[in-house]
Amino acid sequence: MTNIQKGFYLALITAVISGLANFFNKFGMEALKKNAFQYTTLKNIVVALFLTLIVLTPFIFKKLKLLRKKDWLKLSLIGLIGGSVPFLLFFQGLSLTSPVSASFIHKTLFIWVAILALPILKEKLSKLQFVALGVLLAGNIVFDGFSGLKFGYAEILILIATLFWAAENIIAKITLRSVDAMVVAWGRMFFGSIILVLFLLFTGNTEGLLELNLTQMGWILLVSAFLCGYVITWYRALSKLPVTVVASVLVLASPITTLLNTAFVTHKLPQDKILGVLIILIGVILFWKFKKSVESYKILESKIN
């Protein structure tokens, strides 16, 4: 199996984990009875602690000691624009608008990633891949629909958060050229957690933060496990594939969440959701099938390395 194939499978695993995480996070937040800021901070802290234990093992720690000053700056920046600020913006926006608007705006992430990756990373897309991006967007529109969709202050916050995450993809991709994926994952969660904790302290939002019963601790461990698996597989996929490919594959996470919700909660799946899922699947398949960007990336990476 080639590195590119491994990367694609890792991206698929990441999409599955993301879909599962989105589904269980709804129940986790209800069980913990914390506000969104506290809930996000607790998850990130647990993941940061776990990844710190991994990074401190001899095999990874020796890579940590080889980091240069500019590598530490990149890791700190990833923690800022990926592991903290956009979460605060997104959840604040989500509290002020409908889930439909939030979901649709966030799902445009793959478009912003592509827009940034073309000039900055010099990734190449074939004409058919541009068509595939359009198919993915159409699938998201059909999947979410326009009912309840609006744009105002809350939606601007969510859009800014999405743009932050798009920028994180680009910076992470550049960082992964010289830094191990596990170290980058650790940097995102470690520095991101520090910023989130400082935010809670600054805003006086720490009351009851660590007051958890056994059930709540079980939930925080479960959702943290999903988040940990997500960042590890995501960064490993990014280290092997063009960022545009990984971002496009991750669009599958939303249909996975919907299918889980259908199977275990609502027990019914609207026809527009079925059609949206099918269109998204077609878009991902088309994007991968016409993988000119993947082959070009392989040549580019060999020159860089």
Phi, psi and omega in degrees: 000129181283165178298324180295317177296318178300318180298319180294317179294323177296321178295320177297317178298319178299319179297318179296314179299318179298317178298318177295317181298316179300322181291311184284336179297327179299317180284325179297317180294322178294320182290321183284335180056040177249158173287167188300323181294315179293319181299312180297318181296316180300314179301312183296322179297314180299315180294319179299318179295317180296315180293330176296319177299321179293316182295331181281354175291150186307318185296319182275323185298326179295331176287327179295322181290341181272355182295139177269170181302318181292332176292318178296323178295320178295317179297319178296320180295320177298319177297325181286306187270353180241319188259005182214287187307312182296330176296317179296316180295316184296311183290329174294316177296319181298327180288347184249356184221181181278151177302330180297312180297315181298315182296314183296315182296316181297326182287353175277005182307317184297331179290313180294324177298315180297319181298321180281324185290327183298308181278327187276312182266354181061028175288144182250140176239137175283166178300321180292332176289326174297321175298318180298322176297321176296322178295318178299317179297316178298320178298319178294321179296315179294319183296315183272328184074175181255355180294121180086000181279129179211173181218119180205207183302314182297318181292329176295319177300317181292322178296317178298318178299318180296321178294323175300313181295325177296317178296324177301317178305316183291312181295321178297319180299317178294317181296323182293348177292335183231351183238139180300144183301322180295322179293319179295318177300316178299315181300318180300312185283322182293305181290326176297320180295319178301316180294320179295318178297317178299322178297314179297319179295317182294324182267001180065037185248042182251356183299124178074011185301317185259010178274095184230136172272179184299320179297316180294322177296322177298318180293318181293326177293321181295308183291330177291325178297319177296316181296320179297313178298324180297308185293326180292310182289326180296311181292327176293322176296318179298328181287345185246342186232160170300145183297330179295323180292313181299314181298323180290318179296325183292346176300336180294344183300318183296313175300325179297317177299316180297318180295322176295318179296323178294316184291324189246347184238292186277331181062024174208147182233111180301151183297325180294329177292318179299314180297318179299318178298315181298318180293319178297317177300317179297318180298316179295317180297316179297317182297320180284322183297317180263066192269051176302322181296326180292315180293319178296321179297319180300318178293317181297315182296323180294327179288320180294319183278000000 
